[in-house]
Amino acid sequence: MFRGIDEVGWASMEHAYGSAEDVPGLLRGLASTNPEERERALDGMYGAVHHQGDVYDSTLACIPFLFELVDHAEVPDRGGIVELLVSIGGGDDDAEDDDDAGDAGEDVTTPVRGEDGDDDDGDDDDNRAMARAAIRAGAAAFVGLVADEDPEVRRAVPAALVRFLGEPERVLGLLRERLDAEEEGGVRLALAEGIGLLARLHAGVGAPAVDCLTALCAAPHEPGLRLAALGQLAGCAPDRLPADLVPTVIALLRARSRCARGSEEPERTGTDTLIGHLRRMRPADEEGSQLLRTLHTALGSRTADRIALLEGQLTGEDAADRCNAVWMSAGLFREWRASYEEPIALIGEQLASDEERLRYAAVSVLESLFTLAAPAADRLAALVESDPHAWGSGTPTLGRPLKALARAGDPRAVPALAQVLTQPIVPNEVGHAIEYLGPAAAPLAPLLRQRLGEVPLDSRETYGRAAPLLSALGRLRHDAAVPEVLRLLHGVPGTLSLRDSLVSALAGTLGTFGAGARTATPVLRELLDGPSAVPAAAALWAVEGDLTAVLPPLMRGLAEEGTGHARPAADALGRVGPPAAAALPELRRLAESAEVWERTAAACALWDIAGDPAPVLRVFRTAWRENAYTRGTIAACLVRMGGAAEPVHDLVHAELAAPRRHRARSGGYGSHDILEDERLLRDCRTVLDAA
């Protein structure tokens, strides 16, 4: 084994972290008799040689040795090596053969290229093509592994055969033949997934592959295999699904739960690696989780079916099934718009479970829902009131149940938050959580003020501790805190880390206090010539209303495109309104900016100052389509425009009719995406109601 490995010029090759001279050690580690060493080697392959899905010259040089490792039956963990080869060969890109492929059934734990992957790099594209060709050239080796003694190898082989052998009829025959002989339940599921993938990637064998899946959906096959087949059928031939899909799936889940599970789970090592971490984070019933993920993903926008499926899962007796349902719900809530009161209430019921893993899942999902978590608020409140550990008191982190209750806007969070604010350590999240409670949080203002007064003036933690408190005090408009704000403004040294950001936050808070912060006008005026001139000017206008003082720094900010100053300057001018008419020429210029956020902010300000809809709506229409994240800002301005927004009501109607959340179309997701989408929908309805 590894013949010729030392003759390869590894030192002249590269991987994600520079020279590839360490790659021979990783390859040899994959063959080690020590399981921890093997896991570290596999982690190194994904972390450096195939970093985030990239293919380097060293990745190409590894392919013959990876095939050699797979070919030696005495090498343990060869299933992971087969999966690595599939990933290197482009195993996550179903679209190369079928534009509609890849909606379901993929292994989400396979590392893939991230946002910083160099998709446009010519060398990388060439390397990918060469890697795919090399693995296709060696794909005959996978045929001999279909009946390998190691079940983990047999689990990994179907996807490899489907993607790289290039003989779909032969592959279908091999998979069907193996299904008849295979006794290992997990491998049978992988074979069904392979047949579904084959149907999606190769239209020529689609019909017989779909027929095979349809047959697998019925008795006498075991419940797990039938669920796997239904998930694959949903992804490649939804018209062949049974009419009673949801009751069928629920019955199969419960039948599966009655069977013994876990005996086929591979041993999980405890190494401090990415691979080890991912394995430890896997659900208790990983197989069931994958089956449900496949089905939910394939059902996509069929939210009624997915909600009914979740409700069936969440009312079952098996805690693992309920836990899987909770985690599945997160993706549904985050991506699709629907009425979720019932499943959210059922998720709240899981907070009373004795299963720690289930309670953790429920709290995690509810925390991301903000006001949508209201149907579970009673359960959250009961947990917060009965268990001080749910507060996070005395720790650097706010307790997640309390955080979820506060984010839901429930005033029952206030007493617990008051207790947290009296503890020696106040989690930074407290200030942000209070923002969602509105006027109900007013009793917390004196405590927030007190804690702001305790923030050190010269510490690495100064900004992190002060910013959330300032945000909460600003939301509550608690102008009694002006002395504490001024203490920081006067006292922080010029060398403080993030000083400019802190000064901007301090100025912004003073602005929310309005006339109640008049004692701060001298220091705000001093800031008008510094790096925080724009937020200081915005605050000074709110406090004193002196146009002659604030207009010059705001105009300078408008002229500084691309620096981060133009957008907040436009926002501030919009709040000034008609008295800022002198800024209109500069705002019209900024409305032609190449940067979509600057254009959007300028257009909003143009309306608020001049009230002319024509140039504003033109910018809004293009920005709305160019960047979905601008829609919340635009919709808020459309509310202010009233009837003048009528020419873009088509955009508003289309948004309200869209089944998918607006940020889901932008790729990825953030912690506030659901909240921002609900706000957008609220404003869109307000726009049409006003009309």
N, C-alpha and C positions, 0 to 999 in steps of 0.2 A: 504494500500500500504506500501511496505518496511517492512512487518512483518518479524521479525527475523534479521533485518540488524545489530542491535546493539549486537547481540550474536555472530556475525562473528568476528574472531580474526584478524581484519584488521592490528593492530599494529605489528603483527608477520609476515605480508606479505610485499611484496615490489612492487614498480613500478619503473619507470625510474630514479626517483630522491630519492630513499630510501624508508622509511617507508610508507606504504599505509594507514596510519591512517586517512588521509584526504579524502579517497575515499567515505565514506558515505555522506560527505558534497557535493561532486560532483554529486553523484546519486540523492540526494534530490534536488540539483540545477537544474537537468534536468526536474524536475516536477514543477519548480517555475512558478508563474504567471507573473513574471517579465521577459520580453524577453531578456534583457541584461544579467541577471543572468543565464538564460538557455544557452545563447551562450557561456558565460565564462565557464560554467560547461562542455559543449560539447568540448570546446577548451582544458580544463583540461584533459578530457578523452583521447583525441588524443595526447595531449602533454606529458602525464605522464603514464596513465594506459595502453594505446595502442600506446606508443611512437614509431614512425616510423615503425609501423606494428608489433612491438614485442608483445608477449603474456606472461604475468607474472602470478604468482599465484593469484594476486589481479584481473587481467583481467578475469580469470576463475570464480572467486567468484562474479564478477559483472553480469555474464550472466543471472542468474535467475531474478535479479532485473531489468535488461534491458528488458527482456521479459514481466515482470510485468508492466513496464511503457508503453510498446507498447500496452498492453491489456486494458489499461484504456483510453477510448475515450476522457475523459476530459483533458488529458495531451496534451498541445500544442507541436508542432514541433516533433511529433513522427516519421516523415519521416527521420529526421536526426538520430534518435535512430536506426531505421531499417538499415540505411546505416552503422552505427557503428557496428551493429551485423554482417552484411555481411563482413565488413573488418576484424573483429576479427576472423571470421570463415574461412578466407583465400580467400576472394572474389576476389582478384587480381591474383589468381594462377589458370588460366584456364588449365594449363598444367597437373594438376593432373588427368584430365580425357581425354585430347586430346592434343597431342604434337603440333598440328597446331592451337590450339584455342588461342583466345585472341589477334588476330591481330587488332581488330577494336571494336569500340562501347563502350569501357570502359570509365568510368568517371575519367578523369585525375585529378580532384580536390580531389579525395579520398587519404588521406595520406597513404603512403606505406613505407615499410622498406627502409632505406637509406644505404649508403655504409658502415656505421659503425654498421649496424644491425648484430647481432650475429648468422649468418646462421648456423654455425657449432656447436653451443652450444646444447648439448644433452637435457638439461632441457627445453630449449626453443622449440626444436622440439617436445618434449613430450607435452608441453603446447599447442602447435598449434594443435596437433592431438586431444587432449582432448577438446579444444575449438570447433573444427570442429564437433566432435562427439556430444557435448552438444547442439550446434545450430541445428544440424540435428535432434537430439532427440526432440527439441521443435519446429521444422519447421512447424508443423500443425497449429501453431498460425498464420502463415503468410496467410494461406488460408482464414481465416476470415477477413483479411484486404484488400482483393482484391477489395471489394466494399465499403471500408471505406469512411466516409463523407469527410475526409481531402484529397484533391488531392495530397498533398506532400507525404502522406503515400502511396497512390495508385501508385505514381511514383516510390517509392523505392521498392515496393513489388515484381514486376516481377523478378528482379535479385535474390532476396532472395529465391523465390520459385524455380527458375531454379537451383540454386546452392545447395540447402539444403533439398528440400522435398524428393528427391530420387524416385519420381514417374513421369518420363518424360511424359508418355502418359496423365496422369491426369493433369499435369502442362500445356501441350499444349492445352488441352481442356479448362482449366480455362482461359488461356490468350486469346484464340480465342473467348470464350464466352464474356469475359469482353470487348474485342474490339468492339463487336456488340452493347454493352450497353453504352460504355464510350463516354461522350460528351466533356471532357476536352482534348484539343489538346496536351498538354504536357504529359498527362498520356498515350494517344494513342501512342505517340512516344516511351515512355518507354516500352509499351507492345510490340511494334515491335522490340525494342532492345532485350527484353527478349526472343522473338521467335528466333531471330538470335543467341543469346547466347545458347539457347537450341539446335539449329541445330549444333553448333560447339562442344558442350560438350557431346551430347548424339546421337551417330550415329543411334540408333534404331528409333528415331523419326525424323531423318534428312530429309527424303523425304517429309513427310507431312508438316514439318515446312518450308521447302524451297518452297513448293507449296503455302503455306499461304503467305509467303513474296512476291512471284511472283505476287500473286493476289493483294497484297497491293500496288504494284508498278504502278498499272494502274488506270485510271479514273473509277469511279467518286470520288475516295478518294482525300482528300485535298492535296495540294502540299507538305506540311511539312511531312505528313505521307508517301507519296510516296518517298520523299527523304530519310527518315529514312529507309524505306524498301530496297531501292537501296543500301544504305550503308551497311546494314546487309547482303544483297545478295552478295555484293562484297567480304565480309569476309568469307562467308561459301559456296557459290556456284557461283563463278565468271563466269562460263560457261553459267549461266542463265541470265546474264546481257544483256540488249538490245544492238544491234549492234551500235545504234546511242546514246551511253551513254552520251557523253559530251553535245550534243545539248539538249538532254532530261533533263539533270540536270540543264543546264543554263535556259531553259524555265521554269522549276519548281521553280528555285530560284527567277526568276523575277515575276512569278505568286504569289509566297509566299510573296514577298516584297510588292505587291499591296494590300495584306490583312492587316488588323489592327493587330499590334503586341504589346506586352508589357503588356496586361491586365492580363496575367497569371503569370507574374514575381512575385516571392515572395518578401515580404518586406525585405529590407536589413538593418540590424541594424548597428550602427556605433561604436561598441565596439572595444577597443584596444586589439584584440586577433588575433591569427593566422587565425581562421575561419573568423572573421570579415574582416581581410585584404584580404583574398582570395575572399570573396564576393565582396568587393569594386573593386577588380582588374578584375572581370569578364567583358567580353565584353558587349556592349550595347545590342546586340542581342545574348544572351548566347545560346539560343536554336539553332539558325542558325550556330553559331560557332561549337557547338557539332555535328550537322549534317554533316558539312563539314569536321570536324576533323575525324569523323568516316569513311567517304568515302575516303578521302585522305590517311588515314592510311591503309585502306583495299586495295587500288590500289597499294600501295608500289612502286615497281620498274617500274610501267607503267608510266614512266615520260612523254611520249608524251601526254597521256590522261590527266595527272595532269597539265601539262603546258597549254594545250588547255582549261582545266577547269578554271585555274587561269585567263587566258586571258579573258575568257567570264565573269568571276566575276568582274575583274578589269575594264571592259568597261561598266558595268551596271550603272543604274541611282541611285540605292540605296546606300547611303554612308556606311551603316552598312554592306551590302554585300561586298563592296569593302574593308572595314576594315578587315572583316573576311578573305578575300582572301589574304591580305597582311600578316596577321599573319600566315595563312596556308603556305604561300610561304617559310617562314623561315625554317620550318622543311624539306621541299623539297630540298632547296638549300644546307642545312647543311648535308643531308644524301646521296643525289644521284648526280651523275655526268651527266650533260646534257648541251645543249645549251640554256642559259637562257636570252639572250639579250632582247627578246621581253617582257617577263613578268617584267624584271627589269626596262626597260624603262617605262612600264605602272605604276610600283610602283613609279617611279620618278614623273609621272604626278600627283600623289596624293598629292605631296607637295604643289600644288596650290589650294588644297581644302580649303573651309571655315571651315571644320570640324576639330577641334583641335585633337580629338581622332584619326582620320584618318592620319593627318600629323605626329602625334607622332609615330604611327605604322610604317609608311613608313620610317621615319628617323631611327627608331630602327633597322629595317631590313637592310637598306642600310649600316648602320654603321658596320654590321657584315660581309659584303661581300668583303671589301677591293677592290682589283682591279676589281672584278666582277661587282662592282657598276658603272663602266664606262658608260654604257648606260643611267644612270640617272644623270651623272655628270653635264650636262647643267642645269638641274633643281636645283641640289644642289648648283651650283655656283650662279645661279640667286638668290636663297634664301639667301645665305651667303652675296652676294653683296648688297642686298636690305634691310637686317634686321640685324643690329648689335647685336640684342638679340640672333641670331643664333651663335654668337661667344662665348658666355659665359663670356664676358669681365666683370671684377670686381667680379667674383664669383670663388669659389674653383674648379669649374668643367668646362671643355672645352665644348662649345656648340656642341651638337650632329651633327647638319648639317655640321659644320666646320670640326669636327672630321671625319665624313664620307667622306667629300671631300678630306681631306688630306690622309686618308687611301687608297683612290682610286688612289693616286699618281698624283692628278691633281694640276698643278702649280698655278691654280687660288686660291688655299687656302693660298698662301704665303702672300699676302698683309694683309689679315685678321689676320693671325697668327702673323705677325709683330705688328699689333695693340694690340693684346692680350699681347704680350711680353713687351709692354710699360706700361701696367696697373699696379696699385699697387699690385694686387694679380694675380699671374701667376699660372693657374691650372697645376698640375703636369703632366697631360696628354699631354700637349703641346710638351714636349720633345719627348715622344713616337710617337706622330702623325707625327712629322717632319721626323722621320726615313723612312717613306714610300715615301717621295717626291724626294729622290735622289738628284742629283746636282741642281735641281731647287730651293732647300731650301738654297743654299749657301748665299744669301743675309741676311738670318736670323742669320748667325753665330756670327756676332758682338753683336747682342742683346742677344743671348744665353750666350756668354762669359760674358757680363755685368751682366746678372742675376745670373750666377754662382758666380761671385764675390760678390754678395749680400747675398749669403746663409750664415746664422749664423753658427758659429763654434761649438757652444755648445747648441743644442736645440733638443727636441724630433723630430723635423721636419727636421733636417739636412739631414739625408739620403734620406728621401722621396722627398725633394726638389732638392737635388743634383743629384741623380741617373738618372732621365730622361734627365736632361740637359747634363750630361756627355755622355749619350748614343747618344744624337743628335750630340753633338760636335765631338764625335768619328766617327760617320757615315760620317760627313762632313770633317773629317781630318783637323780640324781647329787648327793647332798647335800654332796659336797666343794665344790660351787660356792656354798655359803651366803655366804662372804665377798664374792664378786663380786655376788651379789644384794643384800646389805646395802649394799655400796658405792653402788649405784644408788639404793636406797631413801633412804639418808642424803644422797646428794650431788646429786640432781637438783633444780634450783631450782623454786620455786613457780610461776614464769612459763613453764615449759617447755611447748611445744606437746604436747598429748595426755598431759599429766602424769598425770591421773587414770586413763587407760587403762593407762599404763605401770605405775603403782602397783598396779592390780588384777592385771595380769599377773605382777608380781613376787610379790605375795601368793599368787596361785594356784600359782606354782612352788614357793614355800616349803611350801605345803600338800601338794604331791606328795612332798616329802622326808620328811614325817611327823616322827617323833621326832628324826631326824637334823638338824632345823632348830631345836632348842630354843634355841640362842643368839639366834634371831631373835624370841623371844616378846616381849621388851620393845617392840620397834618395832611388832609386830603389835598389841599392846595399845594403843599410841598411835594407831593407825589406826582404832580402833573407834568414834571419835566424828566421823570425817570422811566425805568422799564415797565412800571405798573401804571403808566399814565392813562391807559384806556379804562381799566376798571376803576381807577380813582376818579376819572371824569364822570363815568356813569354814576358812581356813588354820589359825587358832589351835586350832580343835577337832581338826584332823588332827595338829597338832604336840603339843598339850598336853592336850586333852580336858577343858578347864575349862568346864563347862556354864554356870555362873553368869556367866561373862564373855561367852560368845558368844550366849546366848539373847536378851538384850535387843536388840542390834543386828539380829539376824535377825528378831525380831518387828517391829521398826520397818520393816525392809525389806518384810515381808509387807504392811504397811499402806499402802505407797506404790505402789498399783496404777497402771499406766500410765506409770511413770517408768523402767522397765527394771530396778528393784530387786526387785520381788516374785518374779519367776521364779527368779533365782539364789538368793534367800533360801529359797524353797521347796525348791530342789535341795539346798541346804546342810543344811536341817533333815532332809530325807530321809536324808542321809548320817549325821547324828547318830543317827537311828533312835529306838527306844522312849524313851530319856532325854528326848527333845524333846516328850513328851506334852502339855506345857503349851501347845504351839502348835496343838493339834488344832482348837480352835474357830475360830482365825483361818484355818487351812488349809481348813476346811469352808466358811468364807465365801468364800475365794479360789476354791474349786472351783466357785462360781457366777458367777465373773467373766465379763464380756462378751468378754474377750480369750481366745482359744482356747489360746494357749501358757501363760498364767497358770493356766487351769483344768487343763491337762494336767500342769503341774509340781506343782500342789497335790495332784492326785489321786495322782501317784506318791509324793509325800511322805506322804500319808495311809496308803497301803499300808505303806511302809517303817517308819512309826512305830506304827500301830495294827493293821495286818494285817486290816482289815475290808474284804472285797472289794466289798460292795454299793454304797457311794457311789462307789468308784473305777471300777468297770466301767461304771457309768452315764455318767460323764464320758468314759471312753475310747471308748465306742461312738459318742457324738455327735462327739467331736473327730476320731476316725478318718475319719468320713464328711465332716466339714466341711473339714478341711485335711489333705491327703495328707502334708504335710511333718511332721506330728506322729507319723506311724506308726512311725518308727524309735525315737523315745523311748518310745512306748507299748509296742512289741514288747519292748524291753529290760526294761521293768517287768513285762510278762507272763512273761518268763523267770524273773524273781525270784519271781513269784507261784506258779509251779508249777501244781498241780492246782486252785488257787482261780481260775485264769483260764478254766476250762472254759466258763462261760456265754458267753464271747465267742470261742470257738473257731471259730464260723461266720465271723467276720471274717478269722481267720487262714487258714482253708481257702480262702476266696474270694480272698485275696491270693495264696496260692501257686498257685491255678489261673488267675489273671489273666495273660494273655499280654503285657500292656503294663506297663512300669516305672511305679512309683507316682508318680514326679515328672513323668512325661510327661503325666499327666492334669492337671497343675496349670498348664500353659502355660509356654512358654519352657524353658530348661534352664540348668544351672550346671555348673561344671567338676567337681563332686563327685557329680553325680546318679547315675552308674553305681555308684560306690563305695557310696553310701548305699543304693541299691536292693539291691545284693548283701548288704549288712549286714542289711537288713530281711528278705530271704529266709532268710538264715542263722538269724536269731533266730526267725522264724516256724517254721522246721523244728525248732528246739530246743524251742519251746513244745509242739509236737505230740508230739515224741519223749518229752519228759518226762511227758506225759499217758499 
